[in-house]
Amino acid sequence: GAVVSQHPSWVICKSGTSVKIECRSLDFQATTMFWYRQFPKQSLMLMATSNEGSKATYEQGVEKDKFLINHASLTLSTLTVTSAHPEDSSFYICSASLWTARNQPQHFGDGTRLSIL
Amino acid sequence: AQSVTQLGSHVSVSEGALVLLRCNYSSSVPPYLFWYVQYPNQGLQLLLKYTTGATLVKGINGFEAEFKKSETSFHLTKPSAHMSDAAEYFCAVRRGAGGTSYGKLTFGQGTILTVHP
């Protein structure tokens, strides 16, 4: 149980392109999803918290106009990297929780490798 | 505020040897602690979690961890390493105390485990 699917797994595109990444909870309803960014050989950096039916909350230093998050249903959140540039190249990972209770683990997707040429 | 420190960015063991990955935390509230494993180009998989109750927690793949409040530690162990255990391991504490940080994970820097034949 508690499977999170992330799509696509790998994206290569030209600078200036907007890229959408999907995160789906397959067997549970996720009221909250989280988006992380991971640089090579580094830990995960939380970018934003996505709440179903409301606006995402972004961590300090993350550009909300650059990284658009939509959580339109209890099973789907999307991250759109707008006008992507080479510095946006990274590994993006989403996670989902049934609710935000502290004793509930987050379940992670397999990540999306984004490469901007 | 919560923080996590993983001692040793790289740990190397022989197959069949004891695995010990160290994690120390700081938390202003009773911590909820997690260990995750990440294989190359994949998301994170939950190994085990401590919330309340028994301080020795058993997880998947033969791993276990012991919560020691007096030492603010949550070290991960496995009696006998297997080649398939080679991966990166992350310790995480879930934030609490309400507000916009509630429910978010703070990760340690990660420890890469290498298993030699």
Interface residues (C-beta under 8 A of the other chain):
Chain A: V4 Q6 T32 F34 Q42 S43 L44 L46 T49 T57 F91 I93 S95 S97 T100 A101 R102 N103 P105 Q106 H107 F108 G109 D110 G111 R113
Chain B: Y32 F34 Y36 N41 Q42 G43 L44 Q45 L46 K49 T51 T52 F90 R94 R95 G96 T100 Y102 G103 K104 L105 F107 G108 Q109 G110
